[in-house]
Amino acid sequence: MRTGHDVSEAEARMIEWGIVGAGHIAHRFAQGLAHVRGARIARVWSRRAESVDAFVQRHGGEASGSFDALLASNVDAVYIATLNDSHAQYARAALAAGKHVLCEKPATLNVRELEAVLETARASQRLFMEAMKPPFFPLYRKLREHLRGNPIGPVGLVRAGCSVANVPADHPSLSLAGGGGALLDIGVYEMFLAVDWLGAPLDVQTFGRLGPSGVDTFASVHSRHDAGIAQLFCGLDLDGQGDALLLGPLGHVSIHEKWWNPVRATVSYVGGRVVELDVPFEGGGLNYETEHFCGLIREGALESPIMTHAKSLQMLSMLDAARAALGLVFPTE
């Protein structure tokens, strides 16, 4: 969907970014933004003023004294890098203020919150996109291009997972109030891979466990989709930074560790032919999704054709079903 903006004028204009949050992922975003032409940090706000001061000293921009002050500034787009529980709140406020929004994954805590965000985006005629990085990496794009000309047939099985051991007890991923847990912090990547290759989920079955803080520390998810089946896992108490596997009738693809920051893939065909893809990335990787988002702003687009609203809703519907099976409910729900 596009507006009637003059694209040539938009292309000539610098895109000013406001960043909400000043933690680890915000630093990675700023690192990537330095590799995106025609975009720069203008404003930064976080609840901890000292973290904002350190951030702007390192990456540039100006500190905003409040979230409202950031929205009242001349920023074109807002990147939301806060804990999961506040994504919907900040996204809706930024969209209502006339700003385009790139929001860290997961887009919101649940489908209900995301539907409200998208309603605000439509009413404000502003671009909203979940910051799901894998599809924008050069390797992932190269793999898609290769399979169009050298197919393995329709993908019928997706297998993927990641588990991180020895997570500190005070880490945000273990915060129930912050909307943490393995599913929302890690599993959302696997959910993306499933819906990207297999389409909308039809059934979701989940086995897992909750940890002392009340969030899920491990989950194994099996799902049936329009085009096939997915076998996924995510965890915060076991060690397993894994690869991803795509199976088709004419061959299969292995996306090697770490598949969510993809660099290498092996395509193995029935009959013995093997193709190795090796495509490194620059700038930390977040620059590719940001460059895509900036391009959409210049085109006057209101939705990404790659990271669509439908995909975000499908991913969250899987997460909602998986959490329901484990009995995980966040305080704000």
Buried (B, 14 or more C-beta within 10 A) or exposed (E): EEEEEEEEEBEEEEBBBBBBBBBEBBBBBBBBBBBBEEBBBBBBBBEEEEBBBEBBEEBBBBBBEEBEBBBEBEBBBBBBBBBBBBBBBBBBBBBBBEBBBBBBBBBBBBBEBBBBBBEBBBEBEBBBBBBBBBBBBBBBBBBEEBBEEEBBEEBBBBBBBBBBEEBEEEBBBBBBBBBBBBBBBBBBBBBBBBBBBBBBBEEBEBEBEBBEBBBBBBBBBBBBBEBBBBBBBBBBBBEBEBBBBBBBEEBBBBBBBBBBBBBBBBBBBEEEEEBEBEBEBEBBBBBBBBBBBBBBBBBBBBBBEBBBBEBBBBBBBBBBBBBEBBEBEBEEE
